Amino acid sequence: MDVLAFGAHPDDVELSAGGTLAKLAAQGKRCAIVDLTRGELGTRGSAEIRDREAAASAAILGLVHRENLGLADGFFDVNEASLRLAISAIRRLRPSVVLANALEDRHPDHGRGAELVARAAFLSGLPKVVTGPADAPEAAWRPRAVYHYIQDYDRKPDVVVDITGHLDTKFEAILAFGSQFHDPNSDEPATPISSPEFLDHVRGRATSFGRPVGFLHGEGFEVRRPVGTDSLLNLL
């Protein structure tokens, strides 16, 4: 893979990095999503519905792979068992770059997912960490970088990706999760993300991320280590 995006819940990636993946896929890059949980504790919908929605969204974004690690929504921990599942995914898919949940956010699964993926990305490069079948262990692999997308909390991005021209695809992928977002015909309980105003917020954030760097629309990411470049002339 060129880029592997992890999300604590199905739809996390679409909301915060869907434009980035859509743009990369349109450029012929190989992109994948690994969802940590099935989002089974969500107020609206069900795990089975969200499985179908995730598959539909993957097709819209042009992903070449999507899978779910089946960790417990709301209750997964950063422990050996969960780390080994994430390490195995990284080693099997061998991404150049990994995207992960926000470093800190309203939903505790998001920050915990960020820690899990960042640790797994490092441990995946250690040959003495053994994963896979005993007769065919998975080869060590460490991605070049881990970028954390920004979710509910307003955080200052270290990197902004230009998604101009790909916002409509991002929203099509988001709306594939019809059980979670605004549907005037739904009789399920209202949630903080099921109002039409929430989708206006997502659209407005794309504009606010893009404006300082001269993009019509952007998506913001944070990093825990400096971003390197071979020339300042390559930076905007």
C-alpha positions as CSV (number, residue, x, y, z in Angstrom):
1,M,0.0,0.0,0.0
2,D,1.0,3.6,-0.5
3,V,-1.2,4.8,2.4
4,L,-2.9,2.7,5.1
5,A,-5.5,4.7,7.2
6,F,-6.6,3.3,10.6
7,G,-9.8,4.4,12.3
8,A,-11.2,3.5,15.7
9,H,-14.6,3.3,14.1
10,P,-16.0,2.9,10.6
11,D,-16.5,6.5,9.3
12,D,-13.6,8.0,11.3
13,V,-11.3,8.0,8.3
14,E,-14.0,9.3,5.9
15,L,-14.8,12.3,8.1
16,S,-11.2,13.5,8.6
17,A,-9.1,12.0,5.8
18,G,-11.6,11.0,3.1
19,G,-10.5,13.7,0.7
20,T,-6.9,12.8,1.1
21,L,-7.6,9.1,0.2
22,A,-9.9,10.0,-2.6
23,K,-7.2,12.2,-4.2
24,L,-4.5,9.6,-3.8
25,A,-6.7,6.9,-5.3
26,A,-7.6,9.2,-8.2
27,Q,-3.8,9.5,-8.8
28,G,-3.4,5.7,-9.0
29,K,-2.1,5.2,-5.5
30,R,-3.0,2.1,-3.5
31,C,-4.9,3.0,-0.4
32,A,-6.5,0.9,2.3
33,I,-8.4,1.4,5.6
34,V,-8.3,-0.8,8.7
35,D,-11.1,-0.2,11.2
36,L,-10.2,-1.1,14.7
37,T,-13.8,-1.8,15.8
38,R,-17.2,-2.3,14.1
39,G,-18.7,0.7,16.0
40,E,-21.2,-1.6,17.7
41,L,-21.8,0.9,20.6
42,G,-23.0,3.6,18.2
43,T,-26.4,5.0,19.2
44,R,-27.7,4.6,15.6
45,G,-27.5,1.7,13.3
46,S,-25.8,-1.6,14.1
47,A,-22.5,-3.3,13.5
48,E,-23.9,-5.2,10.6
49,I,-25.3,-2.1,9.0
50,R,-22.0,-0.3,9.4
51,D,-20.1,-3.3,7.9
52,R,-22.2,-2.7,4.7
53,E,-21.8,1.0,4.8
54,A,-18.0,0.7,5.2
55,A,-17.8,-1.5,2.1
56,A,-19.9,1.0,0.1
57,S,-17.6,3.8,1.2
58,A,-14.5,1.9,0.3
59,A,-15.8,1.5,-3.3
60,I,-16.6,5.3,-3.4
61,L,-13.1,6.2,-2.3
62,G,-11.4,3.8,-4.7
63,L,-9.7,1.8,-1.9
64,V,-8.0,-1.5,-2.9
65,H,-8.5,-3.0,0.6
66,R,-10.6,-2.6,3.8
67,E,-10.7,-4.8,6.8
68,N,-11.9,-4.7,10.4
69,L,-9.8,-5.9,13.4
70,G,-12.9,-6.6,15.5
71,L,-11.7,-4.9,18.7
72,A,-14.3,-4.0,21.3
73,D,-15.9,-0.6,20.6
74,G,-15.4,1.6,23.7
75,F,-13.4,-1.1,25.6
76,F,-10.3,-1.9,23.6
77,D,-7.0,-1.3,25.3
78,V,-3.4,-0.7,24.0
79,N,-2.2,-4.2,25.1
80,E,-0.2,-7.0,23.5
81,A,-3.2,-8.6,21.8
82,S,-4.5,-5.4,20.1
83,L,-0.9,-4.3,19.2
84,R,-0.2,-7.7,17.5
85,L,-3.4,-7.4,15.4
86,A,-2.4,-3.9,14.3
87,I,1.2,-4.9,13.7
88,S,0.1,-7.8,11.6
89,A,-2.1,-5.5,9.4
90,I,0.9,-3.2,8.9
91,R,3.2,-6.0,8.0
92,R,0.7,-7.6,5.6
93,L,-0.2,-4.4,3.8
94,R,3.3,-2.8,4.0
95,P,2.3,0.9,3.7
96,S,4.7,3.7,3.0
97,V,2.6,6.0,5.2
98,V,0.1,5.4,8.0
99,L,-2.8,7.6,9.0
100,A,-4.2,7.3,12.5
101,N,-6.8,8.8,14.8
102,A,-6.5,12.2,16.5
103,L,-3.9,12.5,19.2
104,E,-6.6,13.8,21.6
105,D,-10.3,14.0,21.1
106,R,-13.8,13.9,22.6
107,H,-14.3,10.2,22.1
108,P,-11.7,8.3,24.2
109,D,-11.4,5.6,21.5
110,H,-9.8,8.2,19.2
111,G,-6.8,9.1,21.4
112,R,-6.4,5.4,22.4
113,G,-6.6,4.4,18.7
114,A,-3.9,7.0,17.9
115,E,-1.6,5.5,20.6
116,L,-2.3,1.9,19.5
117,V,-1.4,2.6,15.8
118,A,1.6,4.7,16.6
119,R,3.1,2.0,18.8
120,A,2.2,-0.7,16.3
121,A,3.9,1.2,13.5
122,F,7.1,1.3,15.5
123,L,7.0,-2.3,16.8
124,S,6.2,-3.6,13.3
125,G,9.7,-2.7,12.3
126,L,11.3,-4.9,15.0
127,P,12.2,-8.4,13.6
128,K,12.1,-10.0,17.1
129,V,8.4,-9.1,17.4
130,V,7.0,-12.2,15.7
131,T,3.5,-12.2,14.1
132,G,1.8,-14.6,11.7
133,P,1.8,-18.4,11.4
134,A,4.8,-20.2,13.0
135,D,5.7,-21.7,9.7
136,A,5.4,-18.4,7.8
137,P,6.1,-15.4,10.1
138,E,5.3,-12.0,8.7
139,A,8.4,-9.9,7.7
140,A,9.2,-6.8,9.8
141,W,8.0,-3.5,8.2
142,R,8.0,0.1,9.4
143,P,6.2,2.8,7.5
144,R,8.1,6.0,6.8
145,A,5.7,8.2,8.8
146,V,2.5,8.3,10.8
147,Y,0.2,11.2,10.4
148,H,-2.7,11.8,12.8
149,Y,-5.8,13.3,11.3
150,I,-7.9,15.9,13.2
151,Q,-11.4,14.9,14.4
152,D,-13.8,16.6,16.8
153,Y,-11.5,18.8,18.7
154,D,-10.1,21.9,16.9
155,R,-6.3,21.3,16.8
156,K,-3.6,23.1,14.8
157,P,-2.4,21.0,11.9
158,D,1.3,20.5,11.2
159,V,0.5,19.5,7.6
160,V,-2.4,20.4,5.4
161,V,-3.2,18.3,2.3
162,D,-4.9,20.0,-0.6
163,I,-8.2,18.2,-1.4
164,T,-9.6,20.7,-3.8
165,G,-11.7,18.9,-6.3
166,H,-12.2,15.9,-4.1
167,L,-14.6,17.2,-1.4
168,D,-17.7,15.9,-3.2
169,T,-16.2,12.4,-3.2
170,K,-15.3,12.8,0.5
171,F,-19.0,13.7,1.2
172,E,-20.3,10.8,-0.9
173,A,-18.2,8.4,1.2
174,I,-19.4,10.0,4.4
175,L,-23.0,9.8,3.4
176,A,-22.5,6.1,2.6
177,F,-22.9,5.8,6.4
178,G,-26.5,6.6,6.2
179,S,-27.3,5.2,9.6
180,Q,-25.0,7.7,11.3
181,F,-25.6,11.0,9.6
182,H,-28.6,13.3,8.9
183,D,-31.6,11.5,7.5
184,P,-34.9,13.3,7.8
185,N,-36.7,10.0,7.4
186,S,-34.9,8.2,10.3
187,D,-36.7,7.6,13.6
188,E,-33.5,6.7,15.5
189,P,-32.3,8.9,18.4
190,A,-30.5,12.1,17.5
191,T,-26.8,12.3,18.1
192,P,-24.1,15.0,17.9
193,I,-23.3,13.9,14.3
194,S,-26.8,13.3,13.0
195,S,-27.8,16.9,12.5
196,P,-27.5,18.7,9.1
197,E,-25.4,21.3,11.0
198,F,-22.7,18.7,11.7
199,L,-22.1,18.1,8.0
200,D,-22.0,21.9,7.5
201,H,-19.2,21.9,10.1
202,V,-17.3,19.2,8.2
203,R,-17.5,21.2,5.0
204,G,-16.5,24.5,6.8
205,R,-13.5,22.8,8.4
206,A,-12.2,21.8,5.0
207,T,-12.4,25.5,3.9
208,S,-10.8,26.7,7.1
209,F,-7.9,24.2,6.9
210,G,-7.3,25.1,3.3
211,R,-7.5,28.9,3.5
212,P,-4.2,29.7,5.3
213,V,-2.1,27.8,2.8
214,G,-4.0,28.9,-0.3
215,F,-6.2,25.8,-0.9
216,L,-9.9,25.9,-1.6
217,H,-10.3,22.8,0.6
218,G,-7.9,21.0,2.9
219,E,-7.5,18.3,5.5
220,G,-5.2,18.8,8.5
221,F,-2.8,16.3,10.1
222,E,-0.5,16.3,13.1
223,V,2.8,14.6,13.5
224,R,4.8,13.6,16.6
225,R,8.2,14.1,14.9
226,P,9.4,16.8,12.4
227,V,8.4,16.5,8.8
228,G,11.6,16.3,6.6
229,T,12.2,17.7,3.2
230,D,15.2,17.8,0.9
231,S,14.6,21.5,0.0
232,L,12.6,24.4,1.5
233,L,11.6,25.1,-2.1
234,N,9.4,22.0,-2.0
235,L,7.3,23.4,0.8
236,L,4.4,25.8,0.4
